[in-house]
Amino acid sequence: MSTLNLTREWDKTFPQSELVNHSKVTFHNRYGIELAADMYVPKDAAGRLPAIAVSGPFGAVKEQSSGLYAQHMAERGFVAIAFDPSFTGESGGEPRRMASPDINTEDFLAAVDFLSNCELVDPKRIGIIGICGFGGMAVNAAALDPRIRATVASTMYDMSKVNVEGYFASEDTPAQRQEKRRALAAQRTKDYASGTYERAGGVVDPLPEDAPWFVKDYHAYYKTSRGYHKRSGNSNDGWNVIGCQSFLNQPLLAWAHEIENPVLLIHGEKAHSRYFSEYAFERMTGMHVVGESAKEGNKELLIIPGASHVDLYDDVAGVIPYDKIEGFFKENLQ
């Protein structure tokens, strides 16, 4: 019996498809944390189908981008679940709004556990999609679990790299990292004394005129009717200040070069974050590419011309390559 309080009404940031049956499901990870997911199943489903687990972006909930991707995949013949990671949204885990390279990677593996035991699913045909920060978690999961037959990372962040180096390696010195460590250590002392965890704040609002363009991009999604959701950390008060501490010394992509199964990295040409996918592609293949699509073996980097980071969150710009994603999974989940 689930201990979670699950919303039953449709409260997504996208319209419900008439081609898909929707239901709520729960499953647990190996740490005993119960996770909440939306399951999307084609209405004409027959027999055991290939399945896809979707999560992300980092700080978002399943009612936002991940649910949209999952519903689109169900329209195209897959069983798909969009899940809230541990400590987030409707999923369990205390304290709230914490992140972990280990536990959040485990969340993907737990989703595979669930799908492998679902009567609707062929357990030999399971893939995953990670969006933004959960793109990095998805690649890490693929390096750990060969049951994941194919992986898509869309507009990915490497949360280890950005925490260690800052954006564009702007904080990539030992002294700067030590400053971060001291600040987080001091915050931990403060939080323990207060009995609460101070929040870092979500996407800045109101938006300063001099905000970087990618912050304006985030604001246009998380802080407007386009993508706002009441359970989304990015739409509200964000992560705990110490929430990402463990990313400072736990590199997510350390073993990406040993992923044997296919991986598709998708990124916008104009995205501030494009270099994360280029770095991941290089980690997997040894090929250094900048600003262009590339393929080496069963690893592919697809650059979407003119697209920004947030353009791959929803259908507003109409640039998410659903046909490509469908073809990738149908080819590799046979």
N, C-alpha and C positions, 0 to 999 in steps of 0.2 A: 504494500500500500504506500502510495506517495505521501510524503510529509510536506510537499511543496504547495503553495497557494497559487494555482494556475488560473490565469484569466481565460475565460471561455469565449468572450466576444471577439470579433475581428478587430484588432487594434493595431494593425500594421500601417506603415507609411506608404503602402502601395495597395492597389485594388485587388480583390480576390478574383482568381481565375475561375471561370465556369468549366474549365477542362480538367480540373484537379480536385480531388477530395482532400480536405484538410482536417487534421486532428492533432491533439496534444499528446506527447509521449514523454516518459522519463526513463533515465538509466543512470547507473552509478559508475564512477571511476574507481581505480584501485586504491584510492585514499578514502573511499566510502562517501564521497561527496555526490549527492544526487543532482543530476543535471536535467534541465527542462529543454524540450525541443518541440518545434512545430514539424509535423510530418506531412509531406505533400506526395500524393499518390495519383498517377494518371487514372481518370475515371474509367478508361477502357482497359485497365490492367488485367492481364491474364498470365498465370504461371509466375514463376520466380523471376524477378527483374533485376537488372543492374542497379546499384544504389550509390548515392553520393551524400557525404556529410559535409556541411558547410558551416563556417563560423567566421566572425570578424565583421567589421573592422575592430581594431583595438580600442576598447572603450565604448563600443556600440552594443546593441542588443539584436536579437534574432528578428525583431519586428522591423528592422531597417534593412540594410543591404543583403545580409546573408539570407534572410527569408525571401527576398526578391529573386536572388540567384536560384535558390532551391525551388521556388515555384516555377520559374522558367525551365529548369531541368526536368521537373515533373511533367510539364507540358510536352516535353520532348521524349518522354518514355521512361524516365528513371524514377525510382523511389528516391526521394530526397528529404533529408532532415536538416533543419537549421537550428543550431543549439546555442544556448547561452553558456559561456565558459563558467568555470567555478568562480564563486564570489561575485557573480554578475547577473543582472536581470532577474529572471525568475528561478535561476539555478541556486542550489544551496552553497554552503561554505561561509564560514565566518573567520575573521571580520570581512565586511563587504569591501568591494573595490580594491582588492589586492590582485597582484599579477605574479606569475611564476613561470619561467621558461620550462621547468619540469612539469608542473601541474597542468599548465595550459596545453603543452604538448600531449600529456596524458589524456586530456579531455578529448582530443581527436582519436586517440587509440580506444578510449572507452566508447566513442560513437561507433567505431568499427566493431567492437565487441557486440554492441547492441544490434547493429545491422546484420552481423554474421549469424545471429540467432533469431532474426525476424523471419517469419514464415513467408513474407512477401518478397524476400531478397535471395538472390543467388550469392552465397557467401564468397564465391570465387570471382565475383565481379563488383568490387567495391572501390570507389575512388573518393577523393576529398577535394574540397575547394577552400582555400584560405584567402581572406580579403584583408588588405592593409597589414597591420601588425600580425594578424593570424595567418598571413601568407608565409611569414617566417616560421611560425609554429607548424604550419602544414609541411613545409620542406623538412623541418626537423623530424616530424612524425614519419615522413616517408623514408628518412634515413634510418629510422629505428624499427619500422614495422613493415615487412614485406607483404603482409595481407593487403596493404594499400597498393592496388595495382596501377593506379594513375593519379597524378596530383596536378592541380591547377593552383597557382598563386597569382592573384589579381591585385595590381597596384600595391605590391608588397612593401612592407617595412621589415628590416632586420632590427628588432627591438634591442638586441644586444649591441649591435654596431652603433645605433643612434645614442644609446645611453653611455657607451664607452667613449665615443668620439665627439658627440654633438652632431648637429647637422653639418654636412660638408666638411667634416673633420675640423670644425671650428674650436673644439675643446679637446684636441687629441694630444695632450702632453701629460706626463706623469703628475706635474704640479696641479693641473686642472682636474685630473681624476681624483687626486688626493683631497682637493677642495670639496668635491662632490661627496666623497666618503665621510669627511668630517661633518658636512652639513646633514647628511642622512643619519649619522650616528647621534648628533645632537638632537635631531628630530625624534629619534626613537626614545631618547631619555625623556623628552618633553611629553611624548604621547603616553609613555608608560605612567608618568606622574599624573597626567590628567585623566587617564582611563578611557581616552578616546583617540581616534586617528584623524589627524587634521587632513582635510581634503586640499588637493592642489588646485582645484578649479577646472571646469571644463573649457570648452572653446570660449575665448574672451568675448564678452558682451556687456555693454555696447562696443562696437568695433571701432578702434582708433583709426583715424584717417591714415596714419603712417604704418598701419599693420602690414606685414609682408603679404604678398599676393596670395601665397598658399594658405595663410591664416584666413584671408577673406574667402577663399575657396571652401575651407572647412565651415566657416560661419554660414555661408550660403546654403549648406546642407543641414548642419546640426542645429542651427539656431532659428530656422525658418520653418514654415509649414511643410516645406519640401521633405525634410528628414527628421524634424524634432520628434523625440519620444520621451515620455516622462520617466522611463526606467533607464534611459541611456546616460551613462556617465558623461560622455562628451557633450550632450545636450544640456547638462545640468552642472553638478559640482565636481565632476571629474574623479580621478583616482586619488587614493591616499597619497600623501607626500612621499611616504616611504614605499609605496606600492611596487615600484620597479627596481628596488635596490639590488635584487639578486641578478639582474641582467648585467650588472657591471663586471661580473667575473664568470659568467656562464655563457659562452658563445654558442648561439643557436646553430650556426651552419658549419660547425667543426667537422662533421662527417658527411656533408652534402656530396662530396666527391665519390662516396661509396653507394649512392642511391642507384640501384640497378633498374628500377621501373621508370616508365616515362614521366617527365615533368614538363609542364607548359607554364612559362612565366609570361604574364600579360601586363604591359605598362603603357601609360600615355607618354607620347613624345614630349609634351610640355610639362609633365609632372615634376615637381621639385624632388620627388622621391625616386625617380627613375633609376638612379645609380644603385639603389638597393637590389633591384632585379638584375642589373648588369653585373653587380658583384656576385649575386647568387649563381648566375649563369657561369661566370668565370670559376667560381668554386667547384661547380659540377663538371665543367668541361675543360678548364684551362684556357678557354678562349676569352680574350679581352675585347669587348665591343662597346661602342659608345653611340647611342642614338639611332641604332638601326637593328632590325630584326636579324636573327641568326638561328642556325640549327646545327647541332652536332650530335649524331647518333639519335637517341630518343629523348634528348633534352632540347627544348625550343624556347627562344625568347621572341615574343611578338610585341612590337612597338606599334601603338595606335597613333597614326598621324594627327597632330593638333590637339590631342586629348590631354586634359589635366589629371591630377590625382583623383579628385572627387568625381570627375566624369565617369569613372568606372564604378561608382557607388550605386548609381541608379540609372533609369532610362531617360532622364531629362535631355541629355546630349545625344542619345541614341547611338552610342559608340561601343557599348559592351558587345564583344564578338560572340554572341550566343551560338551562332552557327559553327564557329570554329571550336568552341568548347564542346558542343554536342558531338561534332565529328571526332574530336580528340578522345572523348570518353568512349564513343561507340567503337572506335578502332582498337582501343586498348583495354576495354572491359568485355572482351569476347569470351 
